[in-house]
């Protein structure tokens, strides 16, 4: 059986969840770090 | 792994074009300061789009350009990522207020779009399903709404590619005209942001138009557009039922599952992040990081808007749908702006 493909929307939600988790984890080590623009 | 590597050249190109736009803006500012010149401040958004347009329309036909295509197509993922991350800059009360205003406007816009596009379509002798696609595209959310409706009403692929070309070209036009009109009328950020979010049809172009005006207007344009996107399922369902009743499309089985399937899930991500920001789950530094990451994601998106816009492809679709699109969109944009100005006077946006 073919695996169902995840839509772009779900990918975006998954990627942002990973980003938020990483930022949270990183800020536990470097509390004042901000990602530059 | 091979598939992932296939995305790489295009993503690198998005990064180069986007960052190139940022560098051009910066260089002009530095040059102006060094030579004591007052140069017009043209945002990186426009530079990135123009740079992308130039590259894709000069080299787009070349066979070597195909290597970039899978990666360029990821600009939509970057757009969704940018929108979800931007949720961190809204508290839920703002989302409800501006989102509510947007939803009311969407309902009015939809009514206007259906009436106007149907009338114009008949005048210009366009096929009825193409008219449906144009009405959905101009009232809800451009390309994704058209694709969703195409499947639901069994429309011709040719009709949907024409409708997409019309929506994209009017969007490209809005990028240049909306900010100019906004400055001419001295519109505030909230009114302009809502206008861009409600008047420009494709999400990427709507976000870019808002960002071209100001950072604050860009933020509000994203919110208005997200609210508008959330209605996609209902409108597609309405059209599917209409064409099924006429016996020209498949019957819809379970309506709730149809709605869920068509619902843009990134809206849930946007609401979740906004909820987390509202309960102060993030500190100041974390919020800054999220906002900056959202800007980077949009930078890739704007590069993609330029790189995906192929002027030659658009010209191939024939002139009539464009005239209908342009007239319809022009009237809808003007009426939406009128409604927003009045709403602003009454309740203050």
Boltz contact constraints between the chains, C-beta under 6 A:
constraints:
  - contact:
      token1: [A, 8]
      token2: [B, 76]
      max_distance: 6.0
  - contact:
      token1: [A, 8]
      token2: [B, 77]
      max_distance: 6.0
  - contact:
      token1: [A, 9]
      token2: [B, 80]
      max_distance: 6.0
  - contact:
      token1: [A, 9]
      token2: [B, 264]
      max_distance: 6.0
  - contact:
      token1: [A, 9]
      token2: [B, 265]
      max_distance: 6.0
  - contact:
      token1: [A, 9]
      token2: [B, 266]
      max_distance: 6.0
  - contact:
      token1: [A, 10]
      token2: [B, 265]
      max_distance: 6.0
  - contact:
      token1: [A, 11]
      token2: [B, 77]
      max_distance: 6.0
  - contact:
      token1: [A, 12]
      token2: [B, 77]
      max_distance: 6.0
  - contact:
      token1: [A, 12]
      token2: [B, 80]
      max_distance: 6.0
  - contact:
      token1: [A, 12]
      token2: [B, 81]
      max_distance: 6.0
  - contact:
      token1: [A, 12]
      token2: [B, 84]
      max_distance: 6.0
  - contact:
      token1: [A, 12]
      token2: [B, 266]
      max_distance: 6.0
  - contact:
      token1: [A, 13]
      token2: [B, 269]
      max_distance: 6.0
  - contact:
      token1: [A, 15]
      token2: [B, 81]
      max_distance: 6.0
  - contact:
      token1: [A, 16]
      token2: [B, 81]
      max_distance: 6.0
  - contact:
      token1: [A, 16]
      token2: [B, 84]
      max_distance: 6.0
  - contact:
      token1: [A, 16]
      token2: [B, 85]
      max_distance: 6.0
  - contact:
      token1: [A, 16]
      token2: [B, 269]
      max_distance: 6.0
  - contact:
      token1: [A, 23]
      token2: [B, 286]
      max_distance: 6.0
  - contact:
      token1: [A, 23]
      token2: [B, 289]
      max_distance: 6.0
  - contact:
      token1: [A, 27]
      token2: [B, 286]
      max_distance: 6.0
  - contact:
      token1: [A, 32]
      token2: [B, 285]
      max_distance: 6.0
  - contact:
      token1: [A, 34]
      token2: [B, 285]
      max_distance: 6.0
  - contact:
      token1: [A, 34]
      token2: [B, 288]
      max_distance: 6.0
  - contact:
      token1: [A, 34]
      token2: [B, 289]
      max_distance: 6.0
  - contact:
      token1: [A, 35]
      token2: [B, 289]
      max_distance: 6.0
  - contact:
      token1: [A, 35]
      token2: [B, 292]
      max_distance: 6.0
  - contact:
      token1: [A, 35]
      token2: [B, 293]
      max_distance: 6.0
  - contact:
      token1: [A, 37]
      token2: [B, 292]
      max_distance: 6.0
  - contact:
      token1: [A, 37]
      token2: [B, 295]
      max_distance: 6.0
